[in-house]
Amino acid sequence: MDDVFKALADASRRSLLDGLHARNGQTLNELCEGLAMTRQAVTKHLVILEEADLVTTIRHGREKLHYLNPVPIHQIGERWIKKFERGKLAALSELKRQLEKRDE
């Protein structure tokens, strides 16, 4: 799980995951579009995401397609978020919002 946290710690890698969430099965060139990174930088980030098992690839002819693997993120949610009971967290968040609104 350390590799997953390391991979998610970088905003560029999270941006790549968001791109795959929006449209899964993209090539390297497609993933590079609209990013302020070189192709080499995107490749390095993808390697880290693959090592964390957050991205899987499939060769389709000459193309290498990248796919989001949400399982490690789900496992984080199960281990680190679920145990804090979302209902109680939602109630605390609402209380905080109401108190901040009152203070304004």
C-alpha positions as CSV (number, residue, x, y, z in Angstrom):
1,M,0.0,0.0,0.0
2,D,3.0,2.3,0.4
3,D,3.4,2.4,-3.4
4,V,-0.2,3.5,-3.8
5,F,0.2,6.3,-1.3
6,K,3.5,7.4,-3.0
7,A,1.9,7.3,-6.4
8,L,-1.2,9.3,-5.2
9,A,1.0,11.9,-3.5
10,D,1.9,13.6,-6.8
11,A,-0.6,16.0,-8.4
12,S,0.6,15.1,-11.9
13,R,-0.1,11.4,-11.3
14,R,-3.5,12.2,-9.9
15,S,-4.2,14.2,-13.0
16,L,-3.3,11.2,-15.2
17,L,-5.6,9.0,-13.1
18,D,-8.4,11.6,-13.5
19,G,-7.9,11.5,-17.3
20,L,-8.2,7.7,-17.3
21,H,-11.2,7.9,-15.1
22,A,-12.8,10.2,-17.6
23,R,-11.9,8.0,-20.6
24,N,-10.2,4.7,-20.0
25,G,-8.0,3.0,-22.5
26,Q,-5.8,5.9,-23.7
27,T,-2.5,5.8,-25.5
28,L,0.5,7.7,-24.2
29,N,0.0,10.4,-26.8
30,E,-3.7,10.8,-25.8
31,L,-2.6,11.1,-22.1
32,C,-0.1,13.7,-23.0
33,E,-2.6,16.0,-24.7
34,G,-3.5,19.0,-22.6
35,L,-0.8,18.4,-20.0
36,A,2.1,20.7,-19.4
37,M,4.5,17.8,-19.3
38,T,6.9,16.2,-21.7
39,R,6.2,12.8,-23.1
40,Q,9.1,11.5,-21.0
41,A,7.7,12.9,-17.8
42,V,4.3,11.3,-18.5
43,T,6.1,8.0,-19.1
44,K,7.9,8.2,-15.8
45,H,4.7,9.0,-14.0
46,L,2.9,6.1,-15.7
47,V,5.7,3.7,-14.6
48,I,5.1,4.7,-11.0
49,L,1.4,4.3,-11.4
50,E,1.9,0.8,-13.0
51,E,4.2,-0.2,-10.2
52,A,1.5,0.8,-7.7
53,D,-1.0,-1.3,-9.7
54,L,-3.1,1.8,-10.3
55,V,-2.7,1.6,-14.1
56,T,-2.7,-1.5,-16.2
57,T,-1.7,-1.7,-19.9
58,I,-2.8,-3.8,-22.8
59,R,-1.2,-3.9,-26.2
60,H,-3.6,-3.4,-29.1
61,G,-1.6,-3.8,-32.3
62,R,1.1,-1.2,-32.2
63,E,-0.6,0.8,-29.5
64,K,-0.2,0.4,-25.8
65,L,-3.5,1.3,-24.0
66,H,-3.6,2.5,-20.4
67,Y,-6.4,1.6,-18.1
68,L,-7.3,2.7,-14.5
69,N,-7.3,0.0,-11.9
70,P,-9.5,1.3,-9.1
71,V,-8.9,-1.7,-6.8
72,P,-6.0,-0.2,-4.8
73,I,-7.9,3.0,-4.2
74,H,-10.9,1.0,-3.0
75,Q,-8.7,-0.9,-0.7
76,I,-7.5,2.4,0.8
77,G,-11.1,3.4,1.3
78,E,-12.0,0.1,3.0
79,R,-9.0,0.2,5.3
80,W,-8.6,3.9,6.1
81,I,-11.9,5.6,5.6
82,K,-14.6,3.0,6.2
83,K,-13.4,2.3,9.7
84,F,-14.1,6.0,10.6
85,E,-17.7,5.5,9.8
86,R,-18.8,7.9,7.1
87,G,-22.0,8.8,8.8
88,K,-20.3,10.2,11.8
89,L,-17.8,12.0,9.5
90,A,-20.7,13.5,7.5
91,A,-22.3,14.7,10.7
92,L,-19.1,16.3,11.9
93,S,-18.6,18.0,8.5
94,E,-22.1,19.4,8.6
95,L,-21.6,20.7,12.1
96,K,-18.3,22.3,11.0
97,R,-20.0,23.9,8.0
98,Q,-22.8,25.3,10.2
99,L,-20.4,26.7,12.8
100,E,-18.3,28.4,10.1
101,K,-21.4,29.8,8.5
102,R,-22.6,31.2,11.8
103,D,-19.2,32.9,12.3
104,E,-19.3,34.7,9.0
